[in-house]
């Protein structure tokens, strides 16, 4: 398990480097990851097989695609290093062969990227998440229908809720607009109703939320903390919130955020360079 986690962390960091820059040379990746050239080549082969990167002469291009939605343009860069660390911790808690239900949050999207290539059944109401798995032969994909929010690219409303009422999944992974003493909050009434249906369909519920979300409320209460099985956050989470989560009966997983992790510049698109 330790070897798997180490490989996952390294490949996640490698993909992050390519994603932010658009292109990274083999020499750059070897230097910044501190591993051998053969290790980087093996990692690039694995990422290319997933469709997340494309090998070129002397380096690699990012090929995972960036969702062009207001929700991602405005919010995905915020607390990005924490989201990536949280996603890694959450992905480790999901076993091969599970049926996983993923909502459309930006942190959940990072979890989804780490699940690509694994033998899973994936259910989602998110078009960006579904796009990650659409051509993945090792994953069975179910896309929930309904009204599509142009801001977030998620399907919601009565049609999505009706289908969710017929499903049972091993694990539901949810993001949050805010977490307060009352529980998990969301800013969109229809989406909150769909997420409540996601909770009812789940054998267990994992909530992924960076530390900035705690102590915040939004429009609609989705669920009390007592209905959440696992909360995954980052190591900046205050001690009093750590205590409240465990007292509510939820398991708390803390992800360590690398101190040298750089946040991507949201004002600049990834640069794409051609390597001769």
KAHU-V683438 format. One record per helix or strand of 2 or more residues. SS is the DSSP state (a for helix, b for strand). FROM is the first residue (numbers start at 1). TO is the last residue. If there is no record, write none. Layout:
ss = <SS SS>
from = <FROM FROM>
to = <TO TO>
This chain:
ss = <a b a a b b a a b a b a b b b a b b b a b a b a b a b>
from = <2 23 26 37 53 59 70 80 99 106 120 127 139 147 154 158 169 178 183 189 202 211 220 225 230 239 251>
to = <21 25 33 50 56 62 75 92 102 115 124 133 143 148 156 164 174 180 186 200 208 213 223 227 234 247 255>
